[in-house]
Amino acid sequence: MADVRTIPARARNDPAQYDDLAPHWWDPYGMFAMLHWLAAARAALVPPPEREGAVLVDLGCGAGLMAPHLRGYRHVGVDYTHSALRQAAEHGVTAVRGDVGRVPLRSGCADVVTAGEILEHVTDLDTALAEACRLLRPGGTLVIDTIAATALGRFVAVTLAERVPGGPPPGIHDPALFVDRDRLVRECARHGVTLTLRGIRPSVRDLTRWVRRRSDQVRMVGVPTTAVLFQAVGRRTTGVSTVDGGR
């Protein structure tokens, strides 16, 4: 597990943190452990490919943690961090360097777009959502997981989680950027994607086994509230967006 004493102090949400932590992406007991659990839960919402050559665009792909869980898709990962993209490519991901607010891919190219643990890091949520929807072909699926902009979300994801094993590295989140659920649903609907939201948390039984090093995977299970960590999934029911010029 990473020793926080060796990690440079940086401002909250500074992208340079991902270079600082680059050696720890694939450590199932390290500081990115929960991202492994979330990647598996996100992949479980991805439908089986409906055509040969189906494309999944993974926004904020990091080191490609979804790769072991996907079958039948060309996995295209978009991220801004070179060190993460190099690792993603080593795991079979077609790595594309880019900003999720301006993705260098053509409109309607994707059968599935995932945005996992990235929306709570962007400063322009509406633009990032427009881009995610733009990439989807009609009938394509959007899968999201992120942190809710609530007092409970801020307490659990920052005050509490940054102090426990398996939680996010200290300073990785800026709680001011956590996602307003109504805004998320409204903006996606504006681009033809109707979302269904579901609250999730780690399984207590699995987490106990993980802490004891008896398992390297922790299932995410459903909860009645979306006020902390949640998933969202929806299908595109309209044509390709031209909000950003239909690149």
N, C-alpha and C positions, 0 to 999 in steps of 0.2 A: 504494500500500500504506500502511496506517495507520502513523503514526510513534508508537511506543510511548511516546515522551517526552511526548506530549500527552495521554495517557490517565491519568485519576486513579488513584492507587494504592488498591486496595480489597482486602478480605478475599477469600480464595479462595471461589469459587462464589457471590459476591454478585450477585444478579440485576440490580443497577444497572449492571453492566458492559455489559449488552445495550443500555441507553440510551446509554452512553458510545460504543459502537461502532455505533450505529444507521446512520450514513452508509455503512458498509462492507459491509452484508449482501449486496448484489448485485454487488460488485466481484469478478470471477472470479479476480483476482490478489491479493486482499486477505486480511485476517486470518480471514475465514470461508470461504476457498477450499475447504477440505476438506469443509465442510458441503455445498457444491454437488456434490462428487463422491459423497458419501454419499447425498444426496437422489436422484441418478440411480440409484444401486445399489439403494436402497430401493424406488423406483418399479418397478424391473425385477422385483421379487418380487410386485408387486400383480397379481392375476389380472384378466383382462378382465371388465368388469361383466356379471353374469348377468341383469340386469333393467333396465328403463328406470327412471331416477331413482335408481340405486344411489348410496349415500352412503359416502364415505370420510372418517373422522374422523382428523385429523392432530394427535396430541398433541405439544405442544411445537413447534408449527409454525414458530416464529420468523417470518421475513419471507415465508414461503410458498415456500421454495426447491423444493419438490416440484411446484409448479403447472405448470411447463413440460413436465413428464414424464408427466402424467396425462391420460387421455382417457376420457370417458364417465361420469365420476363427478361428483357434487356434492361439491366439496372443502370440507370444514368444518375450519377450523383453530382449535385451542385453545391459547392461550398467556396468560401473565400480564403480558407487557410491551406497553404501549400502543404504543410507537414501532414495534415489530416488527409488531403486528397491523395498524397503518395501512398498512404496506408490503404485507403479505399481501393485504389487501383490494384494493389497487391492482393485484394480479396475479390477481384473480378468485376469491380464497378468501373463503368466508363466515366472517368472523372472529368468534370467541367468546372473550371474556376469561374465564379461569377457571384454577383450580389443577388439575393433573392428578391430585391426590389427592381431588378432589371436583368432578367435571366436571358442569357445568350442562346436561346433555343426558339424554334419557330412555334407559332400559335397552333394549337390542336395536335401537337406531336405526341402527346402522352395518353395512354389508356388509363393510367393511374398516376396521380400526383400525391406524394406524401410530404407533409410538413411537420416533422416530429421534433419537439423541443427546440424550435427555432423562432416561432412567432413572438415569444416572450423576450426575444433579444433584438427585435427590429424597432427602429424609431418611427417608421411609417407603416403602420399595420395595414391601412387601406390599400396602399400600393402593393405590398407583398401579397395580399389576398387576391388582388386583381391579376397579378402575375400567375399565381397558382392556378386560378380559374382559366386564364388565357391559354395555358399550356394544355388543358384538357380537351380531348376530342369530345363531340357530343356523345352522351352515354357513359363517359369516363367517370371514374371514381376519385373523390378527394378524401384523403385520410389525414387527420390532424391530431396531435396531442400537445397540450400546452398547460399553462398555469393561469388560473382565474385571478382577475384583478379585484380581490376582496381582502378584507382585513384578515380573514382566516387563511386565505391563500398566502398572504405575505408572512404571517406568523409561521405557518407550517413549512413553507418552501425556503424561507430565509432564516428567521430567528431560530427555529428548531432544527431544520434539516441540515444546515451548514455545520451543526455540532454533533451529528451522529454518523456512525459508520454507514457507508453506502449512499449518503446524502451528497448533494452537489458540492463541488469545491467552494470554499469561502470566496465570496466576491464574484462568482460566475454570473449571478443574476442581478439585475437592477429592478427592484420591485415596482418602480414607476412604469415599467414597460409591460407588466403583466396584462393579460388580455381580457378586455370587457366582452363577456359572452354575448350580450345583445348586439353589440357592434359587429362581432364576428359573424353571427347568424345573418344580420342585416346585409353586410357587405357581400357575403357569399351569395345570398339570394339575389342581390342586384346583378350578379354575374352568372345567374342561371344555375346555381348549386344550392339546393335545400339541405341543410345540415340537421342531423340528429346528434344530440350530445349525451354523453354518459360519463359519470364520475368514476374514477378508478383510484386504487391504492395498492401497495404491495400486500401480498398474502402474509399474514402474521406468522403462520406456521412455516412457510417457506423462508421468511426473513430470519426466523429463529435458527433454522437449519443453515442458512447462509452465514450468519454470524459465527456459528460453530464450525464453519468450513466443512459442512457435510453435504452441501450442494452449491453449485456455482450459478444457479439460475433461480430467480424469484418470479413467480407468476403475479401479474397484475389482476386484481379482481374488482368487480363492480361495487359501487357504493351508491346510496340514494341521493347524494348531493354532488353537484358539479362545482362547488365553491372553492375547491383547492386544485386538484389535478384532474383533467378531463380529456376525453377523446371526442372527436367529432368526425362524422362520416356522411357523405352525400354524393349524389350522382348529378352530372351535368345534363340538364334537360333542354338547353338551348344551344344555338350555334356558337361558333368561336367568337370570343370577345375581341373587339377592336378598340378597347379603351386606350391601350397604349400603342395604337397604330397597327396592331395585328402583325407584329414582327414575325 
